């Protein structure tokens, strides 16, 4: 049975999407993520600021061990203790933000992982594969300081 999610948060009001795949399953054959959204949240991705106002959209279990910082980005929460994110305005200027996912790639991934499938938008995962390919080509395995 398909389920409709209705989003009402700081960046989207009344946005609806359909879950058409089981959570964490039926990914595109060329998309094999290394971490789940809950694991990324537990590692303090984006300094804990990401998703502090949209938790109702996702399973409560995703946030059990999440390192969040509602007051603002706190790089100390990030597993690598580095600021690896660009400001949202920069993503918008570069044309990397799509209306369906105004927070960017991680929001897309969370919704994709949850079971949303949007043919055009889901092509974004190929861009991440290109990024991972560049890391593999230019970095030694286990060198967390590379790029």
N, C-alpha and C positions, 0 to 999 in steps of 0.2 A: 504494500500500500504506500502510495506517495504522500508526502507531507509538505505542506506549505509553511514556510517561515516568514513571519512579518517582522521587519526591523524598524524600530523607533529608538534611535540613539542620537548622539550629538551631531553626527554627520549624515544621517539618512532618516527620513521620516516616511513611513508608509511603504518602504521598499519591500517587495515580496519576491520570494524565490521558492522553487520547488526542489525538494530532495528526491532525486530519481535513481540514486545508487546507494547501496548500503555504506554506512560510515566506514572509512578506511579501506574501501574495496573498489574494485572495478575502475582502477586508474588506467589512463592511457598506457599502452604498452611501452612507450618511450619515456615514461615518467615513473621513476623509482625513488621517492624521497627517502632520505636517511633518518629523518626525525619526524615524529608526529607533532601536531600543533601543541598538545599538552607538554611534550618534552621540550619544545622550543620555549614555551612560557616558563617552564621550570628552570631553564638555563638563563632566564632573565633577558631574553632577546629585546632589542630596542630599548635597553635601559629600564625595562619594566613599565614604561609609559603606555605602550601599545595595549589597546583593548580594555582600558580601565573603565570605560563607560558603556561597553557593549557586551558585557558578560551574559546577559539574559538570552542572547541569541544562540549561545553555544552550551553544550552540556556542562553542568556544574562540576563534574569530575575533572574537566580540563583545568580547572583553577585550584584544585586541591593543594598542589605544590607550586603553583605559579608565583614567580617573584614579580610583584607589581608595585608601581609607584604612582599613585593617582596625582600626587602633587607636581610631578614632572619627571623627565628622564633622569635616571640615576645610574650612571655607567658602572658604579660599584656592584650593581645587581647582575650585570652581564658576566657570564661565565669567563669570558676572555678579558674583562675589564677594559674594553676599548669601545669607542664610539664609532660603530661601523655603519651608522645610518646617516642619510642625508635628510635635510628638512623637507617636509611635504611640499612646500612651495617649489623646490628644485625639481622634484619628481613631476609636479604639474607642468612646469615650464618645459621639461624634456618630453612631455606627451606620454609619460609612462603610467598615468592614472586614467582609469576607465570609469565611466559613471556608475557602473554596477558595483565597483569596489573602490570607493573614494579614499580608502586608507592605503591602497597599494597591494603589493605582491602577497604579503602575509595574510591580508584579509581574503584575497582570492584563494590562497592555499587552504585556509581554515574552512571556507565554504565548500571548496572542492573536496576536501577531506571529509567533511560532514555529509556530502552526497549531492551537492549541486553540480549540474553539468550545463555549461553554456558553450556551444560549439566555437564561436568566435573568440570568446574570452579565454577559453581553456588552452588556446594556442600559446598563451603567455608562458606556460611551463617550458616551452621550447627555448625561450630566452634564458631561463634559469639553467637549462642544460648547457647552453653555450657558455654561460658563466662558469659552470662547474668544469667544463672542458678546458677553459683557460686556466683554471686553478690546477687541474691535473697536469697540464702541459708545462706550467711555469713554477710549480711548487713541489717540494719533496713531501712525500707522505708523512704526516705527523707534524709538519712545520706550521704550527698555528699562527705564526707571525707573518706568514707570506700572504701578501695581498689583503 
